[in-house]
Amino acid sequence: MSSRKKLQNPRTQAARVIAGVMDGQSLNQALPPALERVDPKDRGLLQELCYGTLRHTPRLLTLLQQLLSKPLRKKDGDVQALLLVGLYQLTYTRVPAHAAVAETVEGTRHLKKNWASGMANAVLRRYQREAESLATHLDTAAALSHPPWLYEKISQQWPKQAGAIVAANNTPPPMTLRVNALRTNREAYLSRLAEQGIEGKACRYSAWGITLEQPCDVRELPGFEHGDISVQDEAAQFAAPLLAAAGGERVLDACAAPGGKACHILELQPELSELVAMDIEEPRLARVRDNLDRLQLSATVLCGDAAAPPDSLERGGFDRILVDAPCSASGVIRRHPDVKTLRRPADLDTFAAQQQAILQGLWPLLRPGGLLVYATCSIFREENDAVVADFLEQEPGARGLHADAPWGEATLHGRQALPDPAGADGLYYAVLEKTG
């Protein structure tokens, strides 16, 4: 059998990916194997179907529940996911309606669920007729494609900004670049992009950031392979300036993968005594090494747990520490739409405990007078100001510093960038000094 005959239908693969996410897998786990199973020309479609359907799953699932005469069995999660893909195409894409219906019906056969073909046809045909009426029965959270707990928390903690945050969460993210200050500058690189017919504009706050009008393959970007630029959201570019490392200092990036912030630190301060890029998972460090190699930068790459650092990292041995802590990813939902399906309210407390353990584990490694920058890609107090407040209460030798910056919202202990539909992701930063 030829390899081409083994290639699978992208809509069927999308259904399997989404069913996997609804069963607890992350999109990062479920999607890559599926991409290998479809024709290369269909990979863009597969990604669009997965990301788009998951972005709107809270709304689509509520609509589907209205359309079904009875719930599907758990073992038919793939059929449910296929119907969500069909509804997504009918609602949010330019796929002709007849094609969306026909491909969904055909998908039931690819799933070897022939019994579902008539049901799929009836459900999607009814949706075409009654879409407006069905939408009137959605509550506010479902209408805005958010699970109730997430919408309520956003509205409670960020009442004035909730509309923009929700809009950003439902919008594909922009593609933002970081110019390598060791090799070029933003104005020169913008000119190179224009010569290639690629439209971009300077970011509002990052002096190294460029946002493209349209995302593109990195291989189309001039100088990418030689390290002239990297792909990095504007809010992530705020970390290195806040850390403000000086020549001759030792820096620890304690949760470094995939290495974007570590590389930016080295680009801004090439005269460091040493930068240690650590991550708890060895496979993730491959990305760190790849980025360092492409950018022709040097760092010590180490596998270790920030909550219980390896003995090789000496106490008081670092002038600067960056903690990009694991979190709910509530500030980067547009990049990780599976968050809407996977996260639960209790997860915030779980992450907060983990974040506190990481701060306690790393603090002894910082020298007196040194700075620690605590960062998350969350917009919720439970993982941000509340964690910092608890840490400051427990550590009399820690002092919070005011993060003076033109971006974001000032909070009690730090600064919060909020998701912007046309701009940066939602990241939180706090700067802590070790006083003695």
ZAMARGU-4260 file (C-alpha; in steps of 0.2 Angstrom, whole numbers, plus 5000, padded with zeros to 4 digits):
<rodrens>
0) 5000/5000/5000 | 5007/5017/4995 | 5010/5030/5008 | 4997/5041/5000 | 4983/5028/5002
5) 4987/5029/5021 | 4984/5047/5022 | 4969/5051/5032 | 4954/5064/5030 | 4959/5080/5039
10) 4941/5082/5046 | 4942/5065/5053 | 4959/5069/5061 | 4952/5085/5068 | 4938/5076/5076
15) 4950/5064/5084 | 4961/5078/5090 | 4946/5087/5098 | 4940/5071/5106 | 4957/5068/5113
20) 4957/5086/5121 | 4939/5083/5128 | 4946/5068/5136 | 4960/5077/5144 | 4974/5078/5132
25) 4982/5095/5128 | 4982/5101/5110 | 5001/5101/5110 | 5000/5082/5113 | 4986/5078/5102
30) 4989/5088/5086 | 5007/5084/5080 | 5004/5065/5077 | 4988/5070/5068 | 4997/5082/5056
35) 5008/5068/5051 | 4993/5057/5046 | 4987/5070/5033 | 4993/5076/5016 | 5005/5091/5019
40) 4993/5102/5009 | 4979/5098/5021 | 4989/5102/5037 | 4984/5120/5037 | 4966/5115/5036
45) 4968/5102/5050 | 4976/5116/5061 | 4962/5128/5057 | 4949/5116/5061 | 4957/5111/5078
50) 4961/5128/5084 | 4945/5136/5078 | 4933/5122/5084 | 4942/5122/5102 | 4941/5141/5102
55) 4922/5141/5101 | 4919/5124/5109 | 4909/5131/5124 | 4897/5139/5112 | 4896/5125/5099
60) 4894/5112/5112 | 4879/5121/5120 | 4871/5122/5102 | 4874/5104/5099 | 4866/5099/5115
65) 4850/5108/5109 | 4851/5099/5092 | 4853/5082/5099 | 4837/5072/5104 | 4848/5063/5117
70) 4866/5064/5123 | 4879/5054/5114 | 4887/5040/5123 | 4905/5043/5130 | 4912/5030/5118
75) 4906/5041/5104 | 4916/5056/5109 | 4924/5056/5091 | 4906/5058/5083 | 4902/5073/5095
80) 4919/5081/5090 | 4915/5078/5072 | 4899/5087/5074 | 4907/5101/5083 | 4919/5103/5068
85) 4904/5103/5056 | 4896/5117/5066 | 4912/5127/5067 | 4913/5126/5048 | 4895/5132/5046
90) 4897/5146/5058 | 4914/5153/5057 | 4922/5148/5040 | 4919/5151/5022 | 4918/5133/5018
95) 4902/5131/5007 | 4888/5124/5018 | 4884/5109/5007 | 4902/5104/5008 | 4903/5106/5027
100) 4888/5095/5029 | 4894/5082/5016 | 4911/5081/5023 | 4904/5079/5041 | 4893/5065/5035
105) 4907/5057/5026 | 4918/5059/5041 | 4906/5047/5051 | 4911/5033/5039 | 4930/5037/5041
110) 4927/5035/5060 | 4918/5018/5056 | 4903/5025/5064 | 4891/5023/5049 | 4876/5023/5060
115) 4879/5041/5064 | 4879/5047/5046 | 4860/5051/5045 | 4860/5059/5062 | 4875/5070/5057
120) 4865/5076/5042 | 4850/5079/5051 | 4859/5089/5065 | 4868/5100/5053 | 4853/5103/5042
125) 4843/5108/5057 | 4856/5120/5062 | 4856/5128/5045 | 4838/5131/5047 | 4837/5136/5065
130) 4854/5144/5069 | 4847/5161/5074 | 4833/5154/5085 | 4845/5142/5094 | 4857/5156/5098
135) 4844/5165/5107 | 4844/5151/5120 | 4863/5153/5124 | 4868/5161/5141 | 4881/5175/5140
140) 4896/5164/5143 | 4891/5152/5130 | 4887/5165/5117 | 4904/5172/5120 | 4912/5155/5118
145) 4918/5154/5136 | 4915/5141/5150 | 4904/5150/5164 | 4918/5149/5177 | 4931/5157/5166
150) 4919/5171/5159 | 4913/5175/5177 | 4931/5176/5184 | 4937/5187/5169 | 4922/5199/5172
155) 4924/5199/5191 | 4943/5203/5191 | 4944/5214/5175 | 4926/5221/5174 | 4932/5236/5163
160) 4943/5226/5151 | 4932/5210/5151 | 4926/5214/5133 | 4943/5216/5126 | 4950/5200/5135
165) 4935/5189/5129 | 4937/5196/5111 | 4956/5192/5111 | 4953/5175/5118 | 4941/5172/5103
170) 4953/5179/5090 | 4968/5170/5082 | 4984/5178/5089 | 4995/5190/5078 | 5012/5184/5073
175) 5025/5195/5082 | 5044/5195/5079 | 5059/5200/5091 | 5073/5207/5082 | 5090/5201/5087
180) 5099/5217/5094 | 5116/5208/5091 | 5113/5207/5073 | 5102/5221/5067 | 5089/5234/5072
185) 5070/5235/5070 | 5070/5249/5057 | 5083/5239/5046 | 5073/5223/5048 | 5056/5232/5043
190) 5065/5238/5027 | 5070/5220/5023 | 5052/5214/5026 | 5046/5227/5014 | 5058/5222/5001
195) 5051/5204/5002 | 5033/5210/5001 | 5029/5206/5020 | 5019/5219/5029 | 5024/5223/5047
200) 5023/5237/5060 | 5033/5241/5075 | 5026/5235/5092 | 5019/5249/5103 | 5030/5245/5118
205) 5044/5233/5114 | 5059/5241/5106 | 5063/5225/5097 | 5045/5219/5092 | 5037/5219/5075
210) 5019/5212/5072 | 5016/5205/5055 | 5000/5210/5046 | 4998/5192/5041 | 5006/5176/5049
215) 5018/5167/5038 | 5030/5152/5038 | 5046/5157/5047 | 5056/5151/5032 | 5049/5166/5022
220) 5056/5178/5035 | 5073/5185/5029 | 5087/5180/5040 | 5077/5169/5051 | 5089/5154/5049
225) 5104/5165/5053 | 5097/5171/5069 | 5092/5189/5064 | 5075/5187/5072 | 5064/5176/5082
230) 5045/5173/5084 | 5040/5180/5101 | 5024/5189/5108 | 5027/5207/5113 | 5022/5204/5131
235) 5035/5190/5132 | 5048/5203/5127 | 5045/5213/5143 | 5054/5200/5153 | 5073/5203/5148
240) 5072/5222/5151 | 5063/5220/5168 | 5077/5208/5173 | 5090/5221/5168 | 5105/5210/5169
245) 5122/5218/5169 | 5139/5212/5161 | 5148/5200/5172 | 5132/5194/5181 | 5126/5176/5183
250) 5108/5173/5177 | 5096/5159/5180 | 5081/5156/5169 | 5073/5143/5180 | 5058/5138/5168
255) 5067/5141/5152 | 5059/5131/5138 | 5057/5134/5124 | 5071/5147/5127 | 5064/5163/5120
260) 5066/5174/5135 | 5083/5166/5139 | 5089/5171/5121 | 5082/5188/5123 | 5092/5191/5139
265) 5108/5185/5130 | 5104/5197/5115 | 5103/5212/5127 | 5117/5207/5138 | 5130/5197/5129
270) 5143/5200/5142 | 5135/5189/5156 | 5147/5178/5166 | 5135/5164/5163 | 5116/5161/5159
275) 5109/5144/5165 | 5093/5139/5156 | 5084/5126/5166 | 5068/5116/5164 | 5061/5101/5172
280) 5058/5091/5157 | 5073/5085/5146 | 5063/5084/5130 | 5058/5102/5131 | 5076/5107/5133
285) 5079/5102/5114 | 5070/5118/5109 | 5081/5128/5120 | 5096/5121/5112 | 5089/5123/5095
290) 5085/5142/5098 | 5103/5145/5106 | 5111/5137/5091 | 5101/5146/5078 | 5104/5163/5087
295) 5123/5158/5089 | 5121/5161/5108 | 5129/5151/5123 | 5121/5146/5139 | 5122/5131/5151
300) 5107/5120/5148 | 5102/5110/5163 | 5087/5098/5167 | 5081/5102/5185 | 5066/5105/5196
305) 5064/5124/5201 | 5055/5119/5217 | 5070/5108/5222 | 5085/5114/5212 | 5100/5103/5208
310) 5114/5104/5221 | 5125/5110/5206 | 5116/5127/5208 | 5125/5135/5223 | 5116/5145/5236
315) 5118/5164/5233 | 5126/5160/5216 | 5115/5171/5205 | 5113/5189/5202 | 5097/5188/5193
320) 5084/5174/5192 | 5069/5174/5180 | 5054/5163/5185 | 5042/5160/5171 | 5031/5149/5182
325) 5019/5135/5176 | 5001/5142/5176 | 4983/5141/5170 | 4988/5150/5153 | 4973/5161/5155
330) 4982/5175/5147 | 4987/5165/5131 | 4970/5157/5128 | 4971/5163/5110 | 4987/5153/5107
335) 4980/5138/5118 | 4962/5137/5115 | 4961/5120/5123 | 4962/5129/5140 | 4944/5133/5138
340) 4940/5114/5138 | 4954/5108/5150 | 4955/5120/5164 | 4944/5120/5180 | 4942/5133/5194
345) 4952/5122/5206 | 4967/5122/5194 | 4971/5140/5200 | 4974/5134/5218 | 4985/5119/5212
350) 4995/5131/5201 | 4997/5144/5215 | 5004/5130/5227 | 5016/5125/5213 | 5021/5143/5210
355) 5024/5146/5229 | 5035/5130/5230 | 5046/5136/5215 | 5049/5153/5223 | 5054/5145/5239
360) 5065/5133/5230 | 5074/5146/5220 | 5075/5161/5233 | 5091/5153/5242 | 5100/5153/5225
365) 5099/5172/5224 | 5113/5183/5231 | 5109/5197/5243 | 5105/5212/5233 | 5100/5202/5218
370) 5083/5203/5208 | 5071/5189/5204 | 5057/5192/5191 | 5042/5182/5193 | 5031/5180/5178
375) 5016/5170/5173 | 5005/5169/5157 | 4990/5171/5168 | 4978/5186/5171 | 4971/5180/5188
380) 4976/5186/5205 | 4976/5169/5212 | 4992/5165/5202 | 4999/5182/5202 | 4998/5196/5216
385) 4991/5183/5228 | 5007/5172/5226 | 5018/5186/5227 | 5009/5193/5243 | 5011/5176/5251
390) 5029/5175/5247 | 5033/5192/5253 | 5024/5188/5270 | 5034/5172/5272 | 5051/5179/5267
395) 5057/5195/5277 | 5072/5196/5266 | 5061/5199/5251 | 5056/5216/5245 | 5044/5220/5230
400) 5050/5233/5218 | 5039/5244/5207 | 5039/5238/5189 | 5040/5255/5181 | 5033/5252/5163
405) 5022/5260/5150 | 5012/5244/5146 | 4999/5235/5156 | 4990/5238/5172 | 4998/5241/5188
410) 4993/5229/5202 | 4997/5229/5220 | 5013/5219/5218 | 5017/5219/5200 | 5011/5223/5182
415) 4998/5215/5171 | 4998/5215/5152 | 4981/5210/5147 | 4976/5200/5130 | 4974/5213/5116
420) 4965/5207/5101 | 4978/5216/5090 | 4993/5217/5102 | 5001/5208/5116 | 4997/5192/5126
425) 4991/5192/5144 | 5007/5191/5155 | 5010/5196/5173 | 5027/5202/5180 | 5033/5206/5198
430) 5051/5211/5203 | 5058/5205/5220 | 5074/5211/5228 | 5084/5201/5240 | 5088/5213/5254
435) 5098/5202/5265
</rodrens>
